[in-house]
Amino acid sequence: MKVLFIGDIVGNPGRRALAGLLPRAKTEWGPFDFVVANVENAAGGFGLTEKVMEELFRQGLDAMTSGNHIWDN
């Protein structure tokens, strides 16, 4: 099984980076069976919203991890 784990995605800059880099990573190092990322700061650098969660799944994440900041939004 080949898993790609991405560290903390922080705010809009992190989400834009994911959108630009994940397809390239899948091409160069994939295929991956599972793509996981830490998203506890993905919404404006604090927490996660449903809208951002849906955006990240559309970008190709299969699962998300979090930490204490997940509840900030």
Secondary structure, DSSP 8 states (H G I E B T S, - for coil): --EEEE---BHHHHHHHHHHHHHHHHHHH---SEEEEE-TBTTTTSS--HHHHHHHHHHT-SEEE--GGGGG-
